[in-house]
Amino acid sequence: MSKVAITDYTFPDLSIETQILEAAGLEVISGQCKTQQDLIMLTANADYVITQFAPVDVDVIKAMSNCKVIVRYGIGYDNVDCEAAKEKGIPVCNIPTYCIDEVADHTLSFILSMTRQLLANAKYVQNGKWGLGTDLSNMRGLYDSTVGIIGLGRIGQAVAKRLKGFGCQLIAYDPVVNPTQVASTGCQLVDLDYLLSNSDVITLHCPSLPATKNIINNSTLSKMKKGGLLINAGRGDLVCADALLEALATGHLAGVAMDVFSTEPVPIDSPLLDMDNVLITSHIASASPQSAKMLRETAAQIVVISAKGESLPNVVNSL
Protein backbone atom coordinates (compact mmCIF):
# COMPACT_ATOMS: atom_id res chain seq x y z
CA MET A 1 0.00 0.00 0.00
CA SER A 2 1.35 3.45 -0.96
CA LYS A 3 2.17 5.71 1.98
CA VAL A 4 1.34 9.37 2.54
CA ALA A 5 3.65 11.06 5.06
CA ILE A 6 2.24 14.12 6.83
CA THR A 7 5.26 15.80 8.39
CA ASP A 8 3.53 18.19 10.80
CA TYR A 9 0.17 19.80 11.42
CA THR A 10 -1.57 22.24 13.75
CA PHE A 11 -5.00 20.61 13.55
CA PRO A 12 -6.54 18.59 16.40
CA ASP A 13 -6.22 15.39 14.34
CA LEU A 14 -5.90 14.14 10.77
CA SER A 15 -9.39 12.68 10.41
CA ILE A 16 -10.29 14.77 7.35
CA GLU A 17 -7.14 13.80 5.46
CA THR A 18 -7.28 10.16 6.58
CA GLN A 19 -10.85 9.69 5.39
CA ILE A 20 -10.02 10.98 1.90
CA LEU A 21 -6.67 9.20 1.58
CA GLU A 22 -7.72 5.82 2.96
CA ALA A 23 -10.78 5.83 0.67
CA ALA A 24 -8.29 6.05 -2.20
CA GLY A 25 -6.36 3.05 -0.88
CA LEU A 26 -3.51 5.03 0.67
CA GLU A 27 -1.92 4.60 4.09
CA VAL A 28 -1.33 7.67 6.26
CA ILE A 29 1.77 7.99 8.40
CA SER A 30 2.41 11.15 10.37
CA GLY A 31 4.57 12.94 12.86
CA GLN A 32 5.28 16.34 14.34
CA CYS A 33 8.75 16.53 12.82
CA LYS A 34 11.06 19.10 14.37
CA THR A 35 14.46 17.96 13.13
CA GLN A 36 15.98 17.00 9.83
CA GLN A 37 16.46 13.44 11.06
CA ASP A 38 12.79 13.20 12.05
CA LEU A 39 11.80 14.29 8.57
CA ILE A 40 14.15 11.88 6.82
CA MET A 41 12.93 8.94 8.90
CA LEU A 42 9.28 9.74 8.14
CA THR A 43 9.52 10.64 4.46
CA ALA A 44 12.43 8.61 3.05
CA ASN A 45 10.21 5.76 1.83
CA ALA A 46 6.94 7.67 1.51
CA ASP A 47 5.19 7.83 -1.85
CA TYR A 48 3.59 11.21 -1.14
CA VAL A 49 4.39 13.99 1.34
CA ILE A 50 2.16 16.67 2.86
CA THR A 51 3.89 19.34 4.93
CA GLN A 52 2.88 22.41 6.89
CA PHE A 53 5.81 24.23 8.53
CA ALA A 54 8.54 21.57 8.78
CA PRO A 55 11.73 22.50 6.84
CA VAL A 56 11.79 20.10 3.90
CA ASP A 57 15.31 21.00 2.85
CA VAL A 58 17.71 19.63 0.27
CA ASP A 59 18.96 16.78 2.48
CA VAL A 60 15.45 15.68 3.35
CA ILE A 61 14.50 15.67 -0.33
CA LYS A 62 17.67 13.81 -1.36
CA ALA A 63 16.74 11.05 1.07
CA MET A 64 13.31 10.57 -0.55
CA SER A 65 13.36 7.39 -2.63
CA ASN A 66 9.74 7.09 -3.79
CA CYS A 67 8.13 10.52 -3.48
CA LYS A 68 5.84 11.52 -6.33
CA VAL A 69 4.60 14.87 -4.99
CA ILE A 70 5.12 17.25 -2.05
CA VAL A 71 2.00 19.20 -1.07
CA ARG A 72 2.27 22.31 1.11
CA TYR A 73 -0.62 23.08 3.44
CA GLY A 74 -1.07 26.73 2.40
CA ILE A 75 -0.18 29.41 -0.12
CA GLY A 76 3.48 29.98 0.71
CA TYR A 77 6.00 27.20 0.13
CA ASP A 78 9.29 28.66 1.33
CA ASN A 79 9.77 25.83 3.84
CA VAL A 80 10.25 23.45 0.89
CA ASP A 81 13.42 23.49 -1.21
CA CYS A 82 11.60 23.61 -4.52
CA GLU A 83 14.78 23.59 -6.60
CA ALA A 84 16.05 20.45 -4.91
CA ALA A 85 12.66 18.83 -5.51
CA LYS A 86 12.76 19.86 -9.16
CA GLU A 87 16.22 18.35 -9.61
CA LYS A 88 14.85 15.09 -8.22
CA GLY A 89 11.76 15.26 -10.44
CA ILE A 90 9.34 15.81 -7.56
CA PRO A 91 6.57 18.37 -8.18
CA VAL A 92 5.69 20.72 -5.31
CA CYS A 93 2.08 21.89 -5.08
CA ASN A 94 0.59 24.65 -2.96
CA ILE A 95 -3.01 25.71 -2.31
CA PRO A 96 -3.24 29.26 -3.66
CA THR A 97 -6.97 29.72 -3.02
CA TYR A 98 -6.61 29.07 0.71
CA CYS A 99 -7.74 31.72 3.27
CA ILE A 100 -8.01 34.64 0.83
CA ASP A 101 -11.08 36.13 2.52
CA GLU A 102 -9.82 35.43 6.04
CA VAL A 103 -6.48 37.19 5.50
CA ALA A 104 -8.15 40.07 3.67
CA ASP A 105 -10.61 40.49 6.56
CA HIS A 106 -7.77 40.32 9.10
CA THR A 107 -5.85 42.95 7.17
CA LEU A 108 -8.85 45.25 7.14
CA SER A 109 -9.26 44.69 10.89
CA PHE A 110 -5.62 45.68 11.37
CA ILE A 111 -6.00 48.83 9.28
CA LEU A 112 -9.16 49.93 11.06
CA SER A 113 -7.72 49.12 14.48
CA MET A 114 -4.64 51.21 13.80
CA THR A 115 -6.32 54.19 12.12
CA ARG A 116 -9.08 54.34 14.75
CA GLN A 117 -6.69 53.52 17.63
CA LEU A 118 -9.00 50.84 18.99
CA LEU A 119 -6.38 49.19 21.20
CA ALA A 120 -5.30 52.42 22.92
CA ASN A 121 -8.85 53.61 23.45
CA ALA A 122 -10.08 50.22 24.71
CA LYS A 123 -7.23 50.07 27.24
CA TYR A 124 -8.06 53.62 28.36
CA VAL A 125 -11.62 52.62 29.20
CA GLN A 126 -10.52 49.34 30.81
CA ASN A 127 -8.33 51.40 33.14
CA GLY A 128 -11.42 53.19 34.45
CA LYS A 129 -11.12 56.33 32.33
CA TRP A 130 -13.44 57.89 29.79
CA GLY A 131 -12.80 59.99 26.71
CA LEU A 132 -10.10 59.95 24.07
CA GLY A 133 -7.35 57.52 25.04
CA THR A 134 -4.75 58.89 22.64
CA ASP A 135 -3.72 62.16 21.08
CA LEU A 136 -6.28 63.45 18.58
CA SER A 137 -3.62 63.51 15.86
CA ASN A 138 -3.46 59.69 16.01
CA MET A 139 -7.11 59.33 15.04
CA ARG A 140 -7.42 58.98 11.29
CA GLY A 141 -10.17 58.52 8.74
CA LEU A 142 -9.62 56.15 5.84
CA TYR A 143 -11.53 58.49 3.54
CA ASP A 144 -8.66 60.94 3.92
CA SER A 145 -5.86 58.37 3.58
CA THR A 146 -3.81 56.77 0.84
CA VAL A 147 -3.32 53.03 1.28
CA GLY A 148 -0.44 51.38 -0.53
CA ILE A 149 -0.65 47.65 -1.26
CA ILE A 150 2.61 45.84 -1.96
CA GLY A 151 1.66 42.65 -3.78
CA LEU A 152 -1.57 42.58 -5.76
CA GLY A 153 -2.21 38.87 -6.01
CA ARG A 154 -5.39 37.17 -4.84
CA ILE A 155 -5.19 38.47 -1.27
CA GLY A 156 -3.93 41.94 -2.23
CA GLN A 157 -6.83 42.31 -4.64
CA ALA A 158 -9.30 41.12 -2.00
CA VAL A 159 -7.95 43.74 0.41
CA ALA A 160 -8.27 46.45 -2.23
CA LYS A 161 -11.87 45.54 -2.99
CA ARG A 162 -12.74 45.77 0.69
CA LEU A 163 -11.07 49.15 1.04
CA LYS A 164 -12.86 50.68 -1.96
CA GLY A 165 -15.97 51.26 0.11
CA PHE A 166 -14.09 53.41 2.63
CA GLY A 167 -13.27 56.11 0.09
CA CYS A 168 -9.49 55.97 0.48
CA GLN A 169 -7.07 56.39 -2.39
CA LEU A 170 -5.60 53.03 -3.37
CA ILE A 171 -2.18 52.57 -4.95
CA ALA A 172 -0.31 49.33 -5.49
CA TYR A 173 3.09 47.99 -6.42
CA ASP A 174 3.38 44.61 -8.12
CA PRO A 175 5.87 44.12 -10.98
CA VAL A 176 4.25 40.90 -12.20
CA VAL A 177 0.51 41.50 -11.90
CA ASN A 178 -1.56 41.53 -15.07
CA PRO A 179 -2.77 45.15 -15.47
CA THR A 180 -6.15 43.91 -16.72
CA GLN A 181 -6.75 42.40 -13.27
CA VAL A 182 -6.19 45.74 -11.56
CA ALA A 183 -9.13 47.71 -12.96
CA SER A 184 -11.76 46.06 -10.76
CA THR A 185 -9.75 46.66 -7.58
CA GLY A 186 -9.77 50.44 -7.79
CA CYS A 187 -5.98 50.56 -7.48
CA GLN A 188 -3.52 52.67 -9.41
CA LEU A 189 -0.33 50.76 -10.21
CA VAL A 190 2.79 52.74 -9.24
CA ASP A 191 6.46 52.06 -8.69
CA LEU A 192 7.74 51.13 -5.24
CA ASP A 193 9.35 54.49 -4.43
CA TYR A 194 6.14 56.35 -5.25
CA LEU A 195 4.11 54.00 -3.08
CA LEU A 196 6.49 54.33 -0.15
CA SER A 197 6.57 58.13 -0.20
CA ASN A 198 2.85 58.67 -0.81
CA SER A 199 1.11 56.10 1.40
CA ASP A 200 -0.32 56.80 4.84
CA VAL A 201 -0.81 53.07 5.35
CA ILE A 202 1.22 50.30 3.69
CA THR A 203 0.06 46.69 3.72
CA LEU A 204 2.19 43.75 2.58
CA HIS A 205 0.81 40.89 0.49
CA CYS A 206 3.73 39.70 -1.64
CA PRO A 207 5.18 36.17 -1.53
CA SER A 208 8.43 35.32 0.19
CA LEU A 209 11.03 35.35 -2.58
CA PRO A 210 14.68 36.39 -2.79
CA ALA A 211 13.50 39.67 -4.36
CA THR A 212 11.00 40.40 -1.58
CA LYS A 213 12.90 39.25 1.50
CA ASN A 214 13.39 42.30 3.75
CA ILE A 215 11.63 44.50 1.21
CA ILE A 216 10.87 46.66 4.24
CA ASN A 217 14.34 47.70 5.41
CA ASN A 218 16.21 50.82 6.51
CA SER A 219 16.22 52.22 2.98
CA THR A 220 12.55 51.64 2.18
CA LEU A 221 11.40 52.71 5.64
CA SER A 222 13.28 56.00 5.24
CA LYS A 223 11.25 56.68 2.09
CA MET A 224 7.94 56.21 3.90
CA LYS A 225 5.96 59.16 5.17
CA LYS A 226 6.83 60.13 8.73
CA GLY A 227 3.96 58.92 10.87
CA GLY A 228 2.97 56.17 8.46
CA LEU A 229 1.44 52.84 9.46
CA LEU A 230 2.73 49.43 8.39
CA ILE A 231 0.59 46.27 8.18
CA ASN A 232 1.98 42.79 7.62
CA ALA A 233 -0.33 39.81 7.32
CA GLY A 234 1.78 38.40 4.48
CA ARG A 235 5.11 36.74 5.22
CA GLY A 236 7.39 37.28 8.19
CA ASP A 237 10.62 37.75 6.25
CA LEU A 238 9.27 40.68 4.24
CA VAL A 239 10.29 42.96 7.13
CA CYS A 240 13.78 43.51 8.53
CA ALA A 241 13.23 43.29 12.29
CA ASP A 242 16.09 45.62 13.28
CA ALA A 243 15.04 48.28 10.80
CA LEU A 244 11.46 48.08 12.03
CA LEU A 245 12.47 48.57 15.64
CA GLU A 246 14.58 51.58 14.73
CA ALA A 247 11.75 53.20 12.74
CA LEU A 248 9.38 52.71 15.67
CA ALA A 249 11.88 53.98 18.23
CA THR A 250 12.54 57.17 16.29
CA GLY A 251 8.85 57.78 15.65
CA HIS A 252 9.27 57.60 11.90
CA LEU A 253 6.61 54.90 11.94
CA ALA A 254 3.53 55.78 13.97
CA GLY A 255 2.46 52.18 14.36
CA VAL A 256 2.66 48.61 13.13
CA ALA A 257 0.22 45.70 13.03
CA MET A 258 1.69 42.26 12.31
CA ASP A 259 0.47 38.68 12.19
CA VAL A 260 3.66 37.06 10.85
CA PHE A 261 7.30 37.13 11.90
CA SER A 262 10.63 35.71 10.79
CA THR A 263 10.91 34.04 14.21
CA GLU A 264 7.75 32.53 15.63
CA PRO A 265 6.63 32.66 18.31
CA VAL A 266 7.82 36.20 18.92
CA PRO A 267 10.58 36.02 21.57
CA ILE A 268 9.27 36.95 24.99
CA ASP A 269 11.97 39.62 25.33
CA SER A 270 11.14 41.31 22.01
CA PRO A 271 10.75 45.10 22.43
CA LEU A 272 7.72 44.89 20.12
CA LEU A 273 5.70 43.29 22.90
CA ASP A 274 6.07 46.37 25.12
CA MET A 275 5.18 49.01 22.53
CA ASP A 276 1.74 50.62 22.76
CA ASN A 277 1.74 51.42 19.03
CA VAL A 278 2.31 47.81 17.96
CA LEU A 279 -0.56 45.36 17.45
CA ILE A 280 0.47 41.70 17.25
CA THR A 281 -1.54 38.58 16.50
CA SER A 282 -0.12 35.06 16.50
CA HIS A 283 -0.15 34.02 12.82
CA ILE A 284 -3.90 33.50 12.91
CA ALA A 285 -5.03 35.64 9.96
CA SER A 286 -5.86 32.52 7.96
CA ALA A 287 -7.92 30.90 10.69
CA SER A 288 -11.54 29.90 10.34
CA PRO A 289 -13.31 26.53 10.41
CA GLN A 290 -14.15 26.91 6.73
CA SER A 291 -10.62 27.72 5.60
CA ALA A 292 -9.07 24.90 7.66
CA LYS A 293 -11.49 22.34 6.23
CA MET A 294 -10.87 23.52 2.67
CA LEU A 295 -7.09 23.45 3.20
CA ARG A 296 -7.02 19.91 4.54
CA GLU A 297 -9.42 18.51 1.97
CA THR A 298 -7.54 20.10 -0.91
CA ALA A 299 -4.13 18.85 0.27
CA ALA A 300 -5.45 15.30 0.49
CA GLN A 301 -7.24 15.56 -2.85
CA ILE A 302 -4.02 16.67 -4.59
CA VAL A 303 -2.34 13.50 -3.31
CA VAL A 304 -5.24 11.42 -4.65
CA ILE A 305 -4.90 13.13 -8.02
CA SER A 306 -1.22 12.19 -8.07
CA ALA A 307 -2.01 8.60 -7.07
CA LYS A 308 -4.40 8.37 -10.01
CA GLY A 309 -1.67 9.59 -12.36
CA GLU A 310 -3.67 12.67 -13.33
CA SER A 311 -2.32 16.14 -14.07
CA LEU A 312 -1.44 18.00 -10.86
CA PRO A 313 -2.78 21.48 -10.05
CA ASN A 314 -0.75 24.36 -8.64
CA VAL A 315 2.74 23.03 -9.35
CA VAL A 316 5.13 25.76 -8.17
CA ASN A 317 8.40 24.22 -9.42
CA SER A 318 7.53 23.41 -13.02
CA LEU A 319 9.49 20.34 -14.09
N, C-alpha and C positions, 0 to 999 in steps of 0.2 A: 504494500500500500504506500502511495506517495505521501511524503510528509510536508506539512506546512509549519515552519518555525516562526513563532511570534516572539520577537526579541524582548519586548517590553510594552507595557500598557498602563494607562492611568484609570482604566474603567474598573468597576467592581468585580467583573468576571469577564469571561470570553464566550458567554453563552450565545450571543448573536453570531459571532464569527463561526463558532463550532457547529451550530445548526446548519449554516449554509455550506460549510466546507465538508462536514461529514456526509451530508446529503449528496455531495458530489463524489463520494468515495475517497475522501482525503483524510489523513490522520493529522490532528493538531498536536504539536508539542510547543511548550512555551516556557518562558522564564522572565525574570526581571533583571536582565543582564546589565551589569555595571562595569565590567572589565572586558578587555579584549579577549582574554582567555575564555570568559563565560560565553561570549558571542561565538567564538570559534567552535567551542564544544557543542553549542546548540545548533549552529547553522551549517557546519562543515558537510554534513551528509543530507541536508534538507533539500527538497525539490523546489520549494517556494519559500520566500521569506517576507514577512510583514514586520515593519519596524516603526517605532514612534520617535523616541529621542535617542536611543542607543547609538553610539558612534560606529557605524558600519564602515570602517576604514579600509585602506588598501590591503592590509594583512588579513583582515577578516574575509574580505572578498577573495583573496588569493587562495584561502583555505577551503572555499566552497567548491565541492566536486560535482554537484548535481544541479545547482540552482538554475532555474529557468526564468525567474523574475523576482525583483525586489520591489515591494510596494510600500510606499511611505504613507503612514496615517497623517494626512494633511496636505497643505499647499506647498510649503517649503520642503526642500529635500537636501539642505546643506549638511545634514548629519550622515549622508551617504556619499561615498567617493564615487561619483558618477563616471568619472573617466576610467577609474580602475575597473568598474563594472562593464563599461563599454569595451575595454581591451579584452575582457574575458567573455564577451558576447552575451552579457546579462542585461536585459532591459530594466530600467528603473522607471516606475510609474508613480505619479502623485495623484492627488484628488483636488483639482483646481477649483471645483465648484463648492468646496466645503466652507461653511461658516461665513459666507459673504455678507449676509444680512446681519448676523450677530456682531461681526467685527465693525461693520459700518455703523450699527446702532451704538456700540461701545465707544467708537470714535466720536460720534455726535454727543454722547453723554459727557465725554471728556471735555469737548469744546465748550459745551454749555456750562459745565461745572466750573471751568476756568474763567470764562468770560463773565459769568454771573457770580463768581466767588462763593459758590455754594458751601464748600468745605469751611472756609473762614467764618461765614455768617452762621452756619449751623453750630459750630463750636462756640461762637459768641453767645448764642441763645442757651446752649447746654450748660454754659458756665454761669447761668442765672442773670444774664444781661439782656437788654432789648435795644433794638436799633440797628444801625449799620455797623457790621463787625469788621470793616476794613475801610481804608481810605476811599473816598468817592471816586478818585481817579482810577482805581482798580476795577470799577464796575463798567462793563462794556456792553454795547449792543451789537449783535451780529450784523444788523442792517447797515451799520456804519463801519464795517470791517472788511478787509480783504483777506481771504483765506487762500493760502497756497498749498496745493496738493502735489507732493513729490511721489510720482508713481500713479499712473492712471489706468491700471488694469481693472479687473473685475471689482475689487474692493474699493479702489480709488474712485471709480465711476459711481459706485453705489453711495459713497460718502458725498460726492458732488451732487447727486440727485436729491439727497436728503437736505443738503444745505441750500438748494435753490429757493426753497420756500421761505427762507429767513431773510432774503433780500440782500445778502452779502455779495461782494464781488468775488468771483471765483477765477483763479489762475492756476495753471498746472504745468509741471515739467515732467516730460516723459519722452526720451529720445527714440523710443521704439513703437509708441502707440500709433495706431492707424488713425489719421486725422478725421476720417469719416465717422469714427466712433465717438468723437469728442462733441459733436454738435448737440446731441441730446442731453449732455451733462451740464450745459451752461458754462463750461470752462473756456477760458482763452489759453491756448498753448503759448508758453513763453520759455526763454532760456533760464537756466538755473540762477544766474546772477540777478536777473530781473526779479525772479520769484523771491529770492532771499531778501532783497532790498525793499520790496514793495508789500510784503505780506505782514499783516498784524498777527496772524495765526498760521503756523506751518504744521501740516500733518503728513506723516510718512507712511507710504504704502507700496514701496518698491521691494523687490525680492532681494535676498542676500546673495550678492555676487561680488567678485573681486572689484568691479567698478563702483559698487555701492557701499562697500564696507567702509564705515566711518565717514560716510558722506556728510554727516554733521560733525565738523571738527573745528579747530581754532579758526581756520581761514573762513569757512562758510558761516560760522557763528558771528564772526566779526562783520560780515556783510548784512546780517539781519538787522531789522529795525531795533533800536534800543527800546526795551519794554515789550518785545514780542513774546508770544507764547509758542511753545513747541509741544506737539502731540506725537507719541509713538505707540501705535498699536500694530506695528508692522513686524520688524525683526530687530532683535536686540543689538546686533553688531552694526546697525546703521549709524549709531551714535557713539562717538568717542567719549568715554566716561569722564576722563580728566578734563577735557575741553568743556563738557557740560557743567561740571562742578565749578569751573572757573567763571563761566558765563553767568551762572546763578549767584556766585559769591560777589561778583562785581556789580550785579544788578542789570547787566546788559540784557539778560533774559528775565522777564517778569514772572514767569512760571513755566512749569513743565508737568505734563501728565503722561505717564508711561505704563504700559502693560507688559513690556518685554525688555529683557536685559541680556547683556553678553554673559553674565554670571547669574545663574538662578539656582536657588533663591537669592535675593539681594542680601549680601552680607549684613549681619546684624549691626556691625559698626559703620555701615555706610552713612556718610553725612546726609545723603538724600532723605533718609528716614526721619531726620530731625528738622527738615525745612518746611515751614508753613506754606510755602508757595509751590510745593511739589505734591502731586497726587499720584499714588502708586497703587496699581492692582496687580494681582499675582498670576499673570499670564492666563487670564480667564475670559478674554474678549471673545473667544470662539465658543464659549460654553452655552449650551442649551440642550435639553433632552432631544430635540429634533435634529440638531446638527451632529450630536454624538452618534445617534442611531444611523443617520445617513452615512457618516464617515466609516463606521464599522461595517455596515452592509456593503458599501462600495469597495472597500479594501478586500473583503472576502470574495466579492463577485469578480474582481479583477483576477484573483488567483484562479477562480473557476474558469474564467475565459482562457487563461493560459493553459490550464489543464486540458481544455478541449481543443487546444491547438488553434484557437481563433485569433484574429488580429487584436492586439492590445491597445487600449486607449491610453492617452496621456503619457506617452513615453517621453521622458525628459532628456535622455541621452541617446538620441537617434543612432542606431547601429548601422 
